[in-house]
Amino acid sequence: MDKIQQLLDKNTTINNLDLFCMGIGHQKAQVLAEALKINTTLTTLCLASNKIDNQDAQVLAKALETNTTLATLDLMSNYIGQQGAQVLAKALEMNTALTILNLRGNFIRHQGAQFLAKALETNTTLTILNLRSNYIDHQGAQFLAKALKINTTLTLLDLSFNRIGDQGTQALAESLKINTTLTKIYLQNNQIGNQGGQALAEALKINTALTILDVIWNRINDSNANAKIYQKLQINIINKKRSRCLQILCLKKLKQLDRINEIKSLNPIIYDSCLMKY
């Protein structure tokens, strides 16, 4: 770990560090956190399966409050718990660099989901949040649903293998009627029944952003609801492709007219997204 600290302190080229299953304890977590406060090049850090607990999460969260370059943090399969989720959520309220956070399998439960949901109401950079297998029930889903009505940057949310049930699904469905940025939501194996399925189908009558809604391994036996969900997702996918093609054609035309900088100044987000395809 001393070598890793020296590497992060002095190296100006390394951007990806994978410490999967390295047995990181309290002392090593502290060393790593101190290095993250100084390092300005690391963009991806994997700390999955390291028995990191809420105490370790606290020192890492402190580093995230000041770090301005780390974009991806993988903390899958640790022991962060609700207290660890609380300090990480606080860091998210201040951090402006992190775009991907993986907290899969960390026992955060509905209390941890509540803290993270509060952070999502103000965070403007996180785009992917993985909360798979965290014992989150309908209460946790309700907190997250409230945040989704406000958040405008999250594009993917994974809540698979939790316990949100129909009640939690109905809350999420209501948020999908308002949210216009979430494009993928995974709800596999969540004890969702027909009521939840019907609520999702109703939400998709309004929502035009969602292209992936994964509800396999649930208890939705209503074939009509399943069909409506599938059909509307296909419509959203087609419309999104059409919109993207139209934007690209517009960019091509503007370039021919030597007016490409006009769209860049008017809407840099559309310009950048189209330019990647052009």
N, C-alpha and C positions, 0 to 999 in steps of 0.2 A: 504493500500500500504506500510505503514511502516513495517508491519509484513512481507510482501513479501520481502522487502529489507533486513530485518534482516535474513530471511530464506536463501536468496541467498548469503548473505555475510558470513554466518557462517556454513550453512548446507553443508555437504560433501557427501551426498548420493542422494539427489533429482536430477533427470535427466529430468523430464518432467513437464512442467508448462503450464496449460491451463487457459488463461485469456480471453476467448471468451466473447465478449459483456459485458465488465466490466466497460465501461464508462471511459476509461483511457484518461485523458486530458494532457495538456502540462506539468504540474508539475509532474504528476505520470509517464509520459514517461521519464522525466529527471531522476527521482529516479530509475526507472527500468534500464535505460541505464548505470547509474553509478554502479549499482549492477552487470551488465553484464561485466563490465570492470574488476571486481574482481573475480567473480565466475568462477570456473574451473570444475564444474561437470554437469551443465545443458547442455543437448544435444538437447532438443526439446522445442520450445516456440511458443505458439499460441496466437496471438494478433488480431485475426480476429474480424471484426465488432466493432471497438472501436473508430471510427471517428478520426483515426490517420491521421494527415495532413503532409505536406512537412516539417513543422517545427519540428514535432515529429520525422519524418523520419531522419532528420539531426542528432539528438542526438543519435538515435538508430544506425545509420550508423557509427558514431564516435566510438561507443562501439564495433561494428563488426570489426573495423580496428585492434583491439588488442585482441579481444576474440579468444581463440584457441580451444574451445570445442563445441560451439553451432553448430549442424549439420543441424537442421531443423528449419526454421522460416516461420510461417504462418501469413501473413499480409492481408489476403483476406478481401474484402469489407470494405476498408477504403478510405481515400481521399488523397493518397500520391501524385498523379499528376506527371507531368513531372519533376518538380523540386525535388520532393522526390525521383523519380527514378534516377535522376542524382547523388544525394549523395549516394544512395544505390549502384549504379554502381561503384562509386569511391571506396567504401568499398570493393566491390567484387574484385577489382584489387589488394587489399592488403590481404584480408582474405584468409586463407588456411584451414578452417574447414567446412564452410557451404557447404552442398551437396544438400539440397532441399530448394527452395525459392518459396513461393506462393504469387504472386501479383495479383491474380484474382480480377477483379472489382475495379480498382484503378485509372481510368481515366488518364493513363500515355500517351496515344496517340502515334503518330509516333516519337515525340521528345524524349519521355521517352524510347521508344524502341531503338532509336539510341544510347542513353547513355548505356543501358544495353548490346547492341550488341558490343559496343567497349570493355566493360568489359569482355565479353565472349571470345574475341580474346586473352586475356592474362590469364584469370582465368583457373586453372587446377584442381579444386575440385568440382564445381557445376555439378550435374548430372541430376537434375530435375528442370525445370523452368516453372511455370504456369503463363501465361499472358492472360488468358481467359477473355473476356469481358472488354477490355481496349480501345476501339475505335481506334485500330491500323489499319491504312490503308495500301495501297500498298507500300508507302514509308518506313513505319516501317518494313514491311516484307522484303524489299530489304536490309535494314541495317542488319537485323537478318540473312538473307541469306548469306551476305558477311562474317559475323562472323562464320557461320557454315562451311564455307570452310576452316577455320583456327582451330576452336575449336576441341579438340579431347577427351573431357570428357563428354559432355552433352549426355544423353541417351534418355531423354524425354522432348519434348517441346509441350506445349498446347497453341495454338493460336485460339481456338474456339471462336465463337461469336464475331468476329472482322469484319473488312471490307477490307480484303486484295485483294479481287477480282482476276481476271485472271492475272493481271500484277504482283501482289505480289506473286501469286502462281507459276508463271513461274520462278521468281527469286529463290524461294525456291527449285523448281525442279532442277535448275542448280546446286545449292549447294549440293543436294542429290546425284548428280553424282560424287561428290568429297568426301563428308563426309562418314566416315566408322564407326562411333560410335553411331550415333543417331539410336535408334531402334523403337521409338514410336513418332509419330507426330499427333496431333489432330487439324483438320482444319474445324470442324463443323460450319455450318452457317456463311460462309465468302463471300457470293456473288460470288462464283467460278462457272464459266461456262465451256463450252466444251473445250475452249482453255487451261484453267488451268488444266482440267482433262487430256487432251492429253499430256500436258507437264509432268505431274506426271507419266503417263504411260510410256513415253519415258525415264524418269529418272530411273524408276525401271528396265529397261533393263540392266542398269549398276550397280545400287545399290544392294548390297547383304546383307546389315545390317538391313534394315527396316523390321519389322514384323507387325507393326500396323500403318496404315495410314487411319485415320478416316475423311471422307469427306461427311458425311451425312448432310442433310438439306442444300444442295447447289443447283446449277442449271446445274449440269452435266447430260445432256441427252444423251450423246454419249455412247451407250451400249457397244460398242467395247472397249472404253477407260476404262470403269468401269470393264469390264471383265478382261482386261489385268492387271489392278491394283490388282484385287483380286487374279488372278492366280499367279502373281509374288510374292505377299506377302506369299502365301501358299508355294511356292518353297523356299523362304527365311527361313520360319519357319521350314520346313523339313530339310533343309541343316544345320541350326543352331543346331537342335536336333542331327543330325548325327555327327556333329563336336564335340558336347559336349560328346556324347557317346564314340566317339573315344578317346577323351582326358581322360575320366574316365578309359577306358580299358588300356590305356597306363600307367596311374598312378598305376593301379592294378598290371600290369606286372612289372613295376619298383619297386614296393614295394616287390613283390615276389623275385626279384633279389637283394633286399636290396640296390637299387640305387635311392630311392625316393628323396634324398637330391640333386641329380644332377639337376633335373628339377626345384626344388625350387630355386636353385642358378642361373640357366640359365634364367628362366622366372617365377618370383614369382607371376605375375598376373594370368597366366594360372593355376599355382599350386593352388592358393587360390580359384579361381572360381570353379575348379574341386573338390577341397577338400570339398566344401560346398555340393556337390551332392554325394560325395563318402561315 
